[in-house]
Amino acid sequence: MATWSSLPGYLSSLEKQNGAGAYRRLIDEATPLMPQMARMTRRIYDNLMLATGLRK
């Protein structure tokens, strides 16, 4: 998410759509979810590797 803030126009677009302080709220809401999201993406990746035969 920190990288997103460096994209041209990202912060202004986010605040235009979601109001002032939107980036801070996004960080505050998403940060506690990151460990669970990391586990889920790892599981998806591992299953994809198995399903495609790239890993046995």
mmCIF file of the C-alpha atoms, coordinates in Angstrom:
data_MODEL
# 
_entry.id   MODEL 
# 
loop_
_atom_site.group_PDB 
_atom_site.id 
_atom_site.type_symbol 
_atom_site.label_atom_id 
_atom_site.label_alt_id 
_atom_site.label_comp_id 
_atom_site.label_asym_id 
_atom_site.label_entity_id 
_atom_site.label_seq_id 
_atom_site.pdbx_PDB_ins_code 
_atom_site.Cartn_x 
_atom_site.Cartn_y 
_atom_site.Cartn_z 
_atom_site.occupancy 
_atom_site.B_iso_or_equiv 
_atom_site.pdbx_formal_charge 
_atom_site.auth_seq_id 
_atom_site.auth_comp_id 
_atom_site.auth_asym_id 
_atom_site.auth_atom_id 
_atom_site.pdbx_PDB_model_num 
ATOM 1  C CA . MET A 1 1  ? 0.000   0.000   0.000   1.00 0.00 ? 1  MET A CA 1 
ATOM 2  C CA . ALA A 1 2  ? 2.883   2.352   0.656   1.00 0.00 ? 2  ALA A CA 1 
ATOM 3  C CA . THR A 1 3  ? 3.911   1.995   -2.978  1.00 0.00 ? 3  THR A CA 1 
ATOM 4  C CA . TRP A 1 4  ? 0.438   3.007   -4.130  1.00 0.00 ? 4  TRP A CA 1 
ATOM 5  C CA . SER A 1 5  ? 0.876   6.404   -2.527  1.00 0.00 ? 5  SER A CA 1 
ATOM 6  C CA . SER A 1 6  ? 3.785   7.104   -4.883  1.00 0.00 ? 6  SER A CA 1 
ATOM 7  C CA . LEU A 1 7  ? 1.665   6.570   -8.005  1.00 0.00 ? 7  LEU A CA 1 
ATOM 8  C CA . PRO A 1 8  ? 0.823   9.842   -9.732  1.00 0.00 ? 8  PRO A CA 1 
ATOM 9  C CA . GLY A 1 9  ? -2.671  10.916  -8.856  1.00 0.00 ? 9  GLY A CA 1 
ATOM 10 C CA . TYR A 1 10 ? -3.425  7.955   -6.578  1.00 0.00 ? 10 TYR A CA 1 
ATOM 11 C CA . LEU A 1 11 ? -3.867  9.864   -3.332  1.00 0.00 ? 11 LEU A CA 1 
ATOM 12 C CA . SER A 1 12 ? -5.888  12.642  -4.903  1.00 0.00 ? 12 SER A CA 1 
ATOM 13 C CA . SER A 1 13 ? -8.134  10.121  -6.652  1.00 0.00 ? 13 SER A CA 1 
ATOM 14 C CA . LEU A 1 14 ? -8.588  8.118   -3.460  1.00 0.00 ? 14 LEU A CA 1 
ATOM 15 C CA . GLU A 1 15 ? -9.517  11.224  -1.504  1.00 0.00 ? 15 GLU A CA 1 
ATOM 16 C CA . LYS A 1 16 ? -11.799 12.444  -4.283  1.00 0.00 ? 16 LYS A CA 1 
ATOM 17 C CA . GLN A 1 17 ? -13.731 9.175   -4.104  1.00 0.00 ? 17 GLN A CA 1 
ATOM 18 C CA . ASN A 1 18 ? -13.596 8.590   -0.345  1.00 0.00 ? 18 ASN A CA 1 
ATOM 19 C CA . GLY A 1 19 ? -13.033 11.979  1.273   1.00 0.00 ? 19 GLY A CA 1 
ATOM 20 C CA . ALA A 1 20 ? -10.210 13.599  3.168   1.00 0.00 ? 20 ALA A CA 1 
ATOM 21 C CA . GLY A 1 21 ? -8.019  11.194  5.107   1.00 0.00 ? 21 GLY A CA 1 
ATOM 22 C CA . ALA A 1 22 ? -8.988  8.229   2.923   1.00 0.00 ? 22 ALA A CA 1 
ATOM 23 C CA . TYR A 1 23 ? -5.429  6.916   2.598   1.00 0.00 ? 23 TYR A CA 1 
ATOM 24 C CA . ARG A 1 24 ? -4.887  6.942   6.368   1.00 0.00 ? 24 ARG A CA 1 
ATOM 25 C CA . ARG A 1 25 ? -8.208  5.127   6.882   1.00 0.00 ? 25 ARG A CA 1 
ATOM 26 C CA . LEU A 1 26 ? -7.224  2.556   4.257   1.00 0.00 ? 26 LEU A CA 1 
ATOM 27 C CA . ILE A 1 27 ? -3.920  1.931   6.018   1.00 0.00 ? 27 ILE A CA 1 
ATOM 28 C CA . ASP A 1 28 ? -5.594  1.726   9.436   1.00 0.00 ? 28 ASP A CA 1 
ATOM 29 C CA . GLU A 1 29 ? -8.257  -0.715  8.229   1.00 0.00 ? 29 GLU A CA 1 
ATOM 30 C CA . ALA A 1 30 ? -6.054  -2.905  6.031   1.00 0.00 ? 30 ALA A CA 1 
ATOM 31 C CA . THR A 1 31 ? -2.948  -3.274  8.198   1.00 0.00 ? 31 THR A CA 1 
ATOM 32 C CA . PRO A 1 32 ? -4.529  -5.643  10.756  1.00 0.00 ? 32 PRO A CA 1 
ATOM 33 C CA . LEU A 1 33 ? -5.776  -7.815  7.874   1.00 0.00 ? 33 LEU A CA 1 
ATOM 34 C CA . MET A 1 34 ? -2.359  -8.256  6.230   1.00 0.00 ? 34 MET A CA 1 
ATOM 35 C CA . PRO A 1 35 ? -1.277  -11.477 8.008   1.00 0.00 ? 35 PRO A CA 1 
ATOM 36 C CA . GLN A 1 36 ? -4.501  -13.250 6.998   1.00 0.00 ? 36 GLN A CA 1 
ATOM 37 C CA . MET A 1 37 ? -4.261  -11.881 3.449   1.00 0.00 ? 37 MET A CA 1 
ATOM 38 C CA . ALA A 1 38 ? -0.653  -13.114 3.197   1.00 0.00 ? 38 ALA A CA 1 
ATOM 39 C CA . ARG A 1 39 ? -1.705  -16.611 4.268   1.00 0.00 ? 39 ARG A CA 1 
ATOM 40 C CA . MET A 1 40 ? -4.557  -16.668 1.746   1.00 0.00 ? 40 MET A CA 1 
ATOM 41 C CA . THR A 1 41 ? -2.403  -15.467 -1.151  1.00 0.00 ? 41 THR A CA 1 
ATOM 42 C CA . ARG A 1 42 ? 0.253   -18.048 -0.272  1.00 0.00 ? 42 ARG A CA 1 
ATOM 43 C CA . ARG A 1 43 ? -2.406  -20.772 -0.312  1.00 0.00 ? 43 ARG A CA 1 
ATOM 44 C CA . ILE A 1 44 ? -3.743  -19.599 -3.686  1.00 0.00 ? 44 ILE A CA 1 
ATOM 45 C CA . TYR A 1 45 ? -0.222  -19.522 -5.117  1.00 0.00 ? 45 TYR A CA 1 
ATOM 46 C CA . ASP A 1 46 ? 0.634   -22.973 -3.775  1.00 0.00 ? 46 ASP A CA 1 
ATOM 47 C CA . ASN A 1 47 ? -2.621  -24.425 -5.149  1.00 0.00 ? 47 ASN A CA 1 
ATOM 48 C CA . LEU A 1 48 ? -1.992  -22.836 -8.537  1.00 0.00 ? 48 LEU A CA 1 
ATOM 49 C CA . MET A 1 49 ? 1.504   -24.299 -8.658  1.00 0.00 ? 49 MET A CA 1 
ATOM 50 C CA . LEU A 1 50 ? 0.120   -27.747 -7.836  1.00 0.00 ? 50 LEU A CA 1 
ATOM 51 C CA . ALA A 1 51 ? -2.784  -27.472 -10.287 1.00 0.00 ? 51 ALA A CA 1 
ATOM 52 C CA . THR A 1 52 ? -0.514  -26.483 -13.166 1.00 0.00 ? 52 THR A CA 1 
ATOM 53 C CA . GLY A 1 53 ? 2.012   -29.202 -12.398 1.00 0.00 ? 53 GLY A CA 1 
ATOM 54 C CA . LEU A 1 54 ? 4.784   -26.706 -11.764 1.00 0.00 ? 54 LEU A CA 1 
ATOM 55 C CA . ARG A 1 55 ? 5.159   -28.165 -8.282  1.00 0.00 ? 55 ARG A CA 1 
ATOM 56 C CA . LYS A 1 56 ? 4.431   -31.660 -7.082  1.00 0.00 ? 56 LYS A CA 1 
# 
